[in-house]
């Protein structure tokens, strides 16, 4: 692999990852609700979803899905539907704020992991990012699997670093500012923002 291209990939990935999006918003919300340490399943669930998307792209399956208008539209509609469902859930479903480390977490690790995994795996923009950059960096004369593995590991590692930073900042906010009433408002605003992301994807579909 050309390491100058890898540095370019890492730089573009970092910019793409730190830009506010559904994964960052979801991690911040859960960190505010539960505390920084309890959102590790969220962070790693998101990373696994990104890794699966990267593996699909590297295997060429995503090219087939994009080539098939029906399948690609279905995949994008699934992403819009999940974002909209999650946004509506945040707006209308009450969640208990866990303010002490000793208190039992109102959300289990498995639920946090699944939520983040589905959010990452159903986001078509992650696939598009991979599809745009992989052909520019992967060298056909060398083993594609090791190269793709390095790129996917790079992207997922940067995502873990970014989400860990977001969760740490959210934890500071929570310990100094957060109350149940403020969290309820924050949760509802987060739901509206997720609906905005869903609406943007819906606009792209039309």
C-alpha atoms as one frame of an Amber mdcrd trajectory, in Angstrom:
protein
   0.000   0.000   0.000   1.090   3.523  -0.764   1.497   5.035   2.702   1.062
   8.579   1.433  -2.387   7.524   0.237  -3.022   5.855   3.599  -2.248   9.134
   5.368  -4.667  10.888   3.039  -7.302   8.242   3.787  -6.758   8.616   7.530
  -7.029  12.400   7.300 -10.233  12.307   5.261 -11.632   9.649   7.580 -10.897
  11.754  10.652 -12.663  14.750   9.130 -15.643  12.603   8.153 -15.817  10.929
  11.571 -15.614  13.998  13.799 -18.269  15.837  11.787 -21.544  15.751  13.769
 -23.732  12.871  12.689 -26.102  10.215  14.062 -23.350   8.125  15.691 -21.795
  11.099  17.467 -25.179  12.354  18.608 -26.244   8.925  19.853 -22.987   8.474
  21.796 -23.212  11.919  23.387 -26.822  11.318  24.410 -26.053   7.969  26.001
 -22.967   9.384  27.755 -25.072  12.204  29.189 -27.686   9.702  30.315 -25.430
   6.954  31.665 -21.913   8.327  32.118 -18.785   8.001  30.024 -17.719   4.519
  31.108 -21.102   2.937  30.454 -21.180   3.859  26.767 -18.312   1.578  25.756
 -20.824  -0.876  24.196 -22.179   2.024  22.134 -18.696   2.953  20.910 -17.724
  -0.598  19.988 -21.149  -1.380  18.497 -20.689   1.547  16.155 -17.170   0.391
  15.270 -18.417  -3.108  14.424 -21.158  -1.680  12.215 -18.563   0.382  10.352
 -16.313  -2.662  10.028 -19.131  -4.729   8.537 -19.869  -1.963   6.045 -16.196
  -1.765   5.108 -15.959  -5.523   4.647 -19.040  -5.491   2.410 -17.516  -2.765
   0.260 -14.166  -4.538   0.072 -15.878  -7.738  -0.994 -17.643  -5.917  -3.794
 -21.125  -6.629  -2.487 -21.846  -2.936  -2.092 -21.024  -2.397  -5.774 -23.696
  -4.941  -6.655 -26.209  -3.326  -4.328 -25.511   0.145  -5.739 -25.714  -1.214
  -9.296 -29.166  -2.589  -8.523 -31.428   0.434  -8.215 -34.075  -1.510  -6.299
 -31.671  -2.978  -3.728 -29.870   0.321  -3.200 -33.154   2.173  -2.727 -34.278
  -0.472  -0.253 -31.048  -0.158   1.715 -31.339   3.625   1.855 -34.989   3.436
   2.898 -33.999   1.107   5.735 -31.490   3.720   6.916 -34.083   6.495   6.755
 -36.646   4.358   8.581 -34.285   3.426  11.402 -33.144   7.037  11.917 -36.755
   8.240  11.939 -37.802   5.503  14.361 -34.939   6.310  16.714 -35.707  10.036
  16.532 -39.392   9.520  17.327 -38.467   7.200  20.190 -36.254   9.882  21.704
 -39.001  12.481  21.439 -41.848  10.457  22.919 -40.280   7.749  25.091 -39.123
   8.768  28.571 -35.671   7.634  29.736 -34.313   7.691  33.263 -31.124   9.654
  33.860 -28.535   7.660  35.827 -26.640  10.264  37.868 -24.510   8.048  40.126
 -21.967   5.384  39.252 -23.555   3.026  41.780 -27.047   3.294  40.325 -28.249
   0.488  38.107 -28.008   1.454  34.447 -31.493   1.890  32.911 -30.197   0.500
  29.602 -28.265  -2.746  29.265 -24.963  -3.160  27.433 -26.538  -5.458  24.837
 -29.207  -2.880  23.966 -26.585  -0.124  23.684 -24.409  -2.277  21.443 -27.287
  -3.293  19.158 -28.582   0.260  18.899 -25.190   1.633  17.826 -24.464  -1.291
  15.490 -27.753  -0.857  13.632 -27.259   2.904  13.435 -23.833   2.463  11.817
 -24.761  -0.487   9.604 -27.910   1.179   8.238 -26.224   4.468   7.335 -25.686
   4.442   3.544 -23.281   7.377   3.738 -20.694   5.195   5.468 -20.846   2.781
   2.523 -20.575   5.661   0.081 -17.485   6.949   1.885 -15.830   3.542   1.615
 -16.903   3.146  -2.006 -15.526   6.549  -2.946 -12.091   6.032  -1.417 -11.336
   2.312  -1.609 -10.855   2.245  -5.413  -8.486   5.216  -5.159  -6.238   3.576
  -2.550  -6.384  -0.198  -2.969  -3.684  -1.501  -5.312  -4.890  -4.379  -7.473
  -1.414  -5.878  -7.903  -1.181  -6.456  -4.148  -3.363  -8.482  -1.832  -6.653
  -6.625  -1.518  -7.756  -8.244   1.741  -4.765  -7.048   3.843  -5.019  -3.565
   2.349  -8.757  -3.360   2.999  -8.215  -4.679   6.513  -5.733  -1.880   7.253
  -8.124   0.767   5.924 -11.113  -0.603   7.828  -9.069  -0.897  11.021  -7.873
   2.685  10.544 -11.402   4.002  10.078 -12.816   2.057  13.027  -9.918   3.044
  15.307 -10.427   6.710  14.469 -14.139   6.288  15.143 -13.447   4.742  18.557
 -11.054   7.589  19.396 -13.553  10.223  18.258 -16.533   8.729  20.086 -14.451
   8.226  23.235 -13.588  11.930  23.142 -17.216  12.888  22.591 -18.336  10.674
  25.469 -15.674  12.104  27.811 -16.802  15.648  27.029 -20.426  14.632  27.496
 -19.543  13.062  30.854 -18.064  16.366  32.032 -21.236  18.143  30.910 -23.373
  15.609  32.742 -21.535  15.850  36.072 -21.608  19.651  36.116 -24.884  20.532
  34.485 -27.319  17.713  33.925 -30.636  17.119  35.704 -33.516  14.843  34.725
 -35.510  17.772  33.319 -32.547  19.045  31.303 -31.830  15.552  30.027 -35.454
  15.196  28.899 -35.130  18.370  26.842 -31.737  17.282  25.496 -33.185  13.885
  24.540 -36.097  15.469  22.711 -33.822  17.891  20.830 -31.631  14.915  19.889
 -34.710  13.182  18.516 -35.551  16.209  16.386 -31.959  16.315  15.067 -32.120
  12.620  14.134 -35.391  13.274  12.320 -33.508  16.023  10.478 -30.840  13.531
   9.406 -33.599  11.168   8.253 -35.272  13.992   6.311 -31.983  14.845   4.601
 -31.528  11.228   3.521 -35.138  11.204   2.357 -34.465  14.315   0.271 -31.459
  12.592  -1.275 -33.731   9.690  -2.225 -36.101  11.906  -4.186
